[in-house]
Amino acid sequence: MPAYPIIPRLPLPSRALQPGLLCSEHFGDLGVCALLLGSVKAPGAQRGTCQLIPPLPPRGIDPAGQGAPDGCFPSALTADATLPSQPGFSFRKLWAFTGPGFLMSIAFLDPGNIESDLQCGAVAGFKLLWVLLWATILGLLCQRLAIRLGVVTGLDLGEVCYQYYPKVPRVLLWVMIEIAIIGSDMQEVIGTAIAFSLLSAGRIPLWGGVLITIIDTLFFLFLDKYGLRKLEAFFGLLITIMAVTFGYEYVVVQPAQTEVLKGIFFPYCRGCGREELLQAVGIVGAIIMPHNIYLHSSLVKTREVTRSQRQEVSEANKYFLIESCIALFVSFLINLFVMAVFGQAFYHRTNQDVYNVCANSSVSQYAPIFPRNNETVSVDIYQGGVILGCYFGSVALYIWAIGILAAGQSSTMTGTYAGQFVMEGFLQLRWSRFARVLFTRSFAILPTVFIAAFKDVSHLTGMNDLLNVLQSILLPFAVLPVLTFTSMRPLMQEFTNGVVGKVLMILITGLICAINLYFVVIYIPTLGSIAYYIPLGFVLAGYVAFTAYLIWTCCIAHGANFLACGRHSQFSYGLPSTDPPGWAGTR
């Protein structure tokens, strides 16, 4: 039986694969095709050739038992989970595979998602719970493709993009995903700053909370030294804190269970208008994050899988998918708690109603933040905590703040690791974790601390809304590449997307593009000045052109070979083993 994926044993091009790009694999009884011609190299192997050498230990274990060889796993992670070998379904095996899915699910629980949930509940009640459910399912379908790509090829999405896309599109993709990562890190900074402000009863100013996030970065780097499983356990603890804190709010508020179930399973929105539609669109944009797809495709490489054995590859796909389903179910429940709490307690409340209650509560010092008028109250993660404190006591406020703090801290991992994997994949650059965090966090902290110092919390949470829109706009730059590569039979073999999977993902891509178009249509009239239209027109033209390019290459991967020309004909083949004509010197 051939190895998965099939990689031709041909002389490698002069543009040899970079160290760490692809690990040596065991091909049946014949030995190992030494594809990694750098830090891990067959004894006596000549650069630019592929030789058969004696079998190496399984992926992730070096002969001395010191863990993965350099380049076999993401440089920030090591595979310290041993997989049981018994056949059939095994809870021990599922436990060994458990971790990457829960780390991935953190992106479904960041402060941007929490704010989108509470706003949706306050505006639409329980009417849009079904949107939350289906957005989570759509997110699972996207993550399933990331799992398959990482398990079957042994490469993450950034590394595969490096192999197929020419230099200019590849760098543009990297820039787009870096922007998404910085945006996610800004949401972590915002959430942490607001949480500290609430926990200290306003004694810690917002700009002080922003600066405190520098400390949590150092703590994160310190924890990272203790290994992958302990890191996974720490973020499991953060998810547990969110489940307990937001679950507490759910129990205290006691939403009508019948209405909650109807909202989840009956897709309707009677009497909904433009505002409710905008909230529904915002849910989809907040739930599915582009850099999370890149992250998950790399995290699955932290488990030992012999890719020459079809059964092991299939088994790994199965267990990773089960774990992701469990993780996203937990994240759905947490998001549901938040949306249902605000849908029950604050649906169509007016500012005057909230002011009257707050003025006579144990947290009366917060009452002035609500104007005394009859407009519907506009909530964010700051005002949401205050309202809970006004209606249900100060304990509810502090528990809410702890949950927001956990949500903010968990986003640190998403930005740090995703940024490191994306940079290594697209650019083949290896930075230390400290340098990587410093790069991302500097871009996140500088604009945030400026707004926190000179504006109020409403501007800070308004930035959170804008960042959710940004994540949605950048989503095609992750969905289209992962759909392209997982649909290539020469690359994925029998693990390629089926007809149903392709149709679903095409529909998801169409939905995302429609959502982004909707955002543009409603945003342009708010600019006010025609001076903004010209630069915005150039940006939109570039965005449309690059998206069209990705769609074109995706069509080639789906079998439209007549569209291929020049170097892009490689989208009809597996991992490149020779350079197409005219390729030399372009990468």
N, C-alpha and C positions, 0 to 999 in steps of 0.2 A: 504494500500500500504506500502511495507517495506521501512525502512529508507535507505538512500544512504550515504556511503556504508554500507552493512550489517555487523555488528560486533556481533558475538555471545555473548549472556549474560551468560557467563560461569565464574567460578572462575578464577581469574587471577593467573599466575604462581608466584612462589616465587621471580622471577626476575621481580618485578613490574615495570610498566611504570614509567619513571622519570617525576617529575613535569614539566609541560610546554610542554610535548610531545604531548598530545592529550586533547583537551578541551571537557568538557561535552556538549552533544548535546541533543536536544529535539526530542524524538522518538514518533511522532504522539501524541495521546492523553494519552499515558501511563506514560509519565514523562521523566526523564532523566536518562540515564545509566551513572553512575558516573565512568568514566574511568580515570579521572585525580585524582590521589591519593596523591596530594601534596598540593601546595599552594591554589588550588581550590578544595574543597572536600565537599561532601554531609554531612550535619549534621548527626552525628551518624554513618557514613559509616565506616565499618571495613576495614582495609588495606588488600588487596588481594581478595576482593570480589567486585561484581558489583551489586549495589542496585538500585531499582527504587525510585526516589525521586520526589517531586513536580516539575513542569516545571520551568525552569529558564528563565530569560530574553533572548532575541535573542543574538546570538553570537556577541560578541564585545561590549555589553552594560552591565555594572554591575548594581545591584539594586540601587546603589546610584547615578548612572549616571556619574560615573567617568571614563568611557572608558572601555577598555578590561581588563578582569581579567588577572592576571599574567600568562603568558604562552600561551594565546589564540592567540596572534599575535607575529610577530618578536619583540624581546625585544627592538629594536631600533625604532620601528614604532608604532603608535597608529592609530586606525581607527576613523578618525574624519570626515568622509564623510557619510552623511545620504542618504539612498537610497529611492527614491520615490516609492510609492506602487501601482501606477496605472497600469492596465493590458495593454498588447500590447507593441509595440515599442514606446519608449519615448526618446526624446533627453535629457530630464532632467535625466533620468536613465543613458543614455550613458555618460553624463557629470559626474554623480556620480561615475561611474566605470572608468572614465578617470584618468590616472595617472601612474599605474604600467607599462603599455605598453610603455609610453614615457620614463620612467626611464630605462626600458629594452633596448629601442632603442639607448640609449647613447653608448652602447658597439659597435654599428654599425658605430659610428662616432668618435671613438678615434683617436689620432694621427697616430697609426699604419694603420688604414683604409685609412686616408687621404693620407699618403705616398704611400700606395699601389695603390690608385686611380691615383695619379699624375704620378707615374712611368709607370703605365699601359698606360695612355694616351700618354706619351712621347714616349713610345716604339712601341705601336700598333695603335695609333690614335683612331679612333672610332670602330675598328674591334672587340673589346672585351666588348663593352657595354652590349651585351646580356648576357655575363657571370656575370656581376654585377647584372643584373635583376634576373637571375635564382639563383644566390647565395643568394640574399635577400629573394626570395620565399622559398628556402630550409631552411633558417634561420627561417622564419615564421612557417614552418611546425614543426620545433623543438620546437619553443616557444609555439605552440598550445598544444603540449603534456605536457609541463610544466604547462600551464594554467589548463588543465583538471585535472592533478594530484593534484594540490593545491586546486582547487575548490571542487572536488568530495570527497577527503579524509580528507581535512582540515589539511594536513601535507605537508611540503615541501619535495623536493627530498632528501635532506640530512637526514631528520627524517625518511623517509621511508627506506632509505638505512640502517639506524641504526637498524630498526626492522628486516630486512631480511638477510643482509650479516653477516657472522661470523666476529669475531674481526679483524683478519689479513687483509682480503680483504677490510674491512671497513676503517681501518687505512690507507691502501695503497691508497684507493680512496681519502681520505681526503688530503693526502700528494700531490697527483697529482693535485687536484683542488687548493690547496694552492699555488703550483708553478705557476699555471695559473693566479691566483689572483695577485701574486707578479709581474709576467711578465706584466700584465695589468697596475699595478701601476707604474712600471718603464716607460711604454710608456707615462703615464700622466706626469711623471717627465721630461722625454725627451722633450715632446711637450711644456711644460711650460717653460723650460729653453731656448729652441730655440725661442719661442715667445718673451720672455723678451729680448733676445739678438737682435732680429730684431727691436723691438719697441724702444730700446735704442740706435740703430745704433752701436751696438757692445760695448757700454760703460759698460753694465752689462756682465761680463764674463759668460761663460756657467756654470762654477761651482757655480757662484753666483746665477744664475737662478735656479739651482737645489736646493740650500739651501732655496730659497724663497718659494719653495713648502711646506716647513714646516708651513709657515704662512697661506697658503690657507687651510691646514688641520685644523688649529685652527678655521678659519672662518667657515669651513664646520660644525665642531662640534657645534659652536655657533648657526648657523642657524638651526641645527637639533632640538634645544630645542623648537622651535616655532610650531612644529606639522607637520604632514605628508603633508597636503594640501599645506602649504606654501613651504615645501621642493620641492614638485612636481612642484609648480609654478616657483621656482627658476631654476630648471633644464629645465623647459619649456622655460624660458628666455634664457638660454644658447643655446638651440636648435634653438631658433629664431635668436639669434646673428649669429650662424653658417649659417643659411639659408640666412640671409641678406648679410653677408660678402661674402660668396662664390657665392651667386646669383649675387652680384655686379660684381664680376670677370667675371661671365658668360655673363652678359650684355655688359661689356666693351670689351671682346674678340670677342663676336658675332660668335660663332661656326655655321657652315652650318647646318641649322635645318634639311634639308632633309637627310644629311649624319648621323646626330645624330639619327634620327628615324630609318634609315636603320640599324645602328649599334645596336640599342636596340632590334628590332623585327626580324632581319634576322640573324640566328646563322651561321655565316661563318667567316673565317679568312684567306682570300686568301693571299698566299705568306708568311704565318706565319712559323716561325721556332722554335728552341729550346728556344730562349729568350722570344718570345711571349707566348709560352706554360708555361714557368716558371711564367710569370706574371699572366696568367689566374689561375694557381694553387694557387698563392699567394692571389688572390682576395677571393677565397673560404676560405682559411685559416684565412684571416683577418676579414671576415664578421661574421662568426659563432664562437662565443667564448664559451668555456665549462662552465665557472663559471656563465655565463649569464643565462643558463638554470636553475641552482640552484637558482639564484637570483629571476627569474620571478615566479617560483613555490612558493616562499615565499611571494613576493609582493602581489600576488592575495589574500592572506589571510587577507589583510587589509580592505576588504569590507565585510560587514555583510551578510552572507548567511545562511539560515536555511537548513541544509543538509538533514533533514527528509522530505523536500518537493521537489519532483522531478522537479517541474516546476521552483522553484527558482534556483536549481542547473543548469538546462538547460539554464535558462535565464542568469545566471552569466557567463557561458561558452560563450554564444553568445555575450554578451556585451564586455567581455574581448577580444574576438577574433576580433570583429569589431574595438575596440580601438587599438589593436596591428597592425591590417592592416593599419590603418590611420598613426600610428606612424612610421611603417617601410616604408610606402610610402614616408613620409617626409624625412626619412633618405636616401632612395634611390635617391630622388631628389638632396639632398645635395651631395652625393657621385657622382651623375651624373654630377653636376655642375663642380666639381673638375676634373673628368676624361675628360669631354668634353673640358674644358678650355685648358688643357695641350695637348689634342689630336689635337686641332685646331692650337694653337700657337707654339707648340714646338715639333711637330712630326718630327723626324729625323733632328733636328737642330744639327749643329756641335758646338764644344767648341769655335772654332774661330769665328763663326757667333755671338754667344752670347757675347763673349769678345768684339768684335767690337761695338756691340750695347751698352753694359754696359759702355764702356770707354767713350762714347759720351752722356751719360745720366745723369740725376740728382743724380743718386746713383753710380757714377763712382768709389767710394772707394771700391765697391765690385767686380770690374772687375778682379782683380788678382786671385780670387778663381777659375776662369775657365782657364785651361791650353790652350795655343795657339796651338792647333792641329786640325786636321780634323776628329777626332773621334766623334761619336754621343754623345751629352751631356747627362750625367748621373745626374738625378735630385733627390732631396729628399725634405723634407719639408722646410729645410733651403734654399737650392739653388732655390727651387720653388718660394719662396717669393722674392728672389733677382731677378730672371728672370722676374717675373711680374713687379717688380719695374723698371727694365731696359727697358722693352718694353712699359709699360703703365703708367709710372710715379710713384713717391714715394708714392702717395696715395694708389695705388694698393698694394704696399708692406706692408704698415701699416694696411690696411684693412685685408690683408691675415694673418698678424701676430695676429690680434684680433681674427680672426676665429680660428686659431690654439690654441690660449690661451683658448678660450671657449671650444674647443675639449679636450684640456688637463685637464681643470678643471672638466669637466663633468665626466671624467674617475675616479675621486676620489670616487664618489658615488658607482660606480660599484665595485671597490676593497674593499671599507670599508664595505658596507652592505653585499655583497656576502661573504666576509670573516667571518663576524659575524654570518650569517645564517648557513654557512657551518660548522663552528666550533661548534655551538650550536646543529646542527642536527646530525653530525657524532659523536661528542665526549661528547655531553650533558654538555659542559662547557659554562658558562656564564661570559664573560668578559665585563668590562665597554667599552663604545665606544672609550674612549681615549686610553685605553690599547690596544684595537684591532687595532686602526689606528697606534699607535706607533709600534706595532709588524710588520704590513704590510709595513708601510712606511720606517722603518729602513732597511728592506731587500731591498727595492726599491732604497733608496737614496745612501746607502754605495757604491755599485759597480758603480752606475751612476756618482756620484760625483768624484770618482777615475778616471774614463775614461774622464770626462769633464775637470778635472784638468791637466791630463798628456797627453791627446790626443786631436785631433781636432774634428770639428763637423762631419766630414765624418765618424769617428769611432762611434760617438754617434748615427747617423742615421743608420749606419750599424747594431748597436745593435737593433734598431727598426725593421729592416728586420728579424733579427734572432728571435726576440720575436714573430713576426707574424707566423713564422714557428713553434715555440714552441706551440702556441695556437692551431694550426692545429693538431700537434702530440698528444696533450692531449685531443682533442675533443671526441674520443671514450669513455672516462671515464665519459662523461656526456650523450652522445647520447644513449649508450647501456643501462645504468640504467633506463633512462626515458622511453625508448621503452619497456624495460622489465616490468616495473610496470604498465604502461598504457595499456598493453596487457593482464593483469591478470583479467579475468572476476570476480573471487571471490572478488577482491579488488575494481574494477571499476564498476561492475555490467553492466548496459546497456550502460554506457559511455566508455566502453572499445574500443580500436582501432578496426575499421572495417578491412575487408580484403584489401581494397584499401589503407587505411592508413598504414597497416602493410607492404604491399609491397613497398610503397613509402619510408618508413623509413628504410627498409632493404636495398633498393637501395642507399639511402643517406649514410648509414653506410658503404656500400661497396665502394662508391665513396670516402669517407673520408679515408678509409684504403688504397685505391689505390693512393690517393694523398700523404699520408704519406710514402708509399713505394717509390714513385717517388722522394720525398725529400731525402730519405736515399740513393737511387741509385746515385743521382747527388752530394750528399754531401761527400760520402766516398772517391771518388777520390781526393777531395780537401784537405784531411788531410795531404798528403805528406809523413808523417812518419809512418812506420808500427807499431811503438810503441803505436800508438793510436788505432790500430785495436782491440787489445785484450780487453781493458776496454769497448770499444764501442760494441764489440761482446757480452759481459755480459749484458750490458744495453739493447741491442736489444733483447736478449733472454728473459730477464725478462719482457720487454714490450710485446713481442708476447705472452708469457705465461699468463700474466694477462689479456690481451685482449681476449685470447681464453677462459679464465675462465668466463669473463663477457658474452661472446657469448654463452657459455654452459648454464649459468643460464637463459639467455634470451630464449634459446630454450625450457627449462623446462617451463617457463612462457607461452610460445606459445603452450603448450600442449604436448610436448615430454616428458611425465612423465616417460618413460622407462629410461631416462637419469638420473633421480633423484636418489640420494642415501644419506642416513643419514640425516643430518640436512637440506640439500638442498631440501628436499621434500616439505618444506613449500612454495616454489615458485609456488606450485600448489594451494595455499589457500589464504585466505584474511589475514588481519593483524593477526599475531600470537597471540593466546590466551592461548596456552599451549606450553611448551618447548618440542621439539623432544627429543627422547632418547639420552642421552649422552651430552645434551646441557648445563646442569647445570655447572656453574662455568667457562664457556668458554668466557663469555662476560664481 
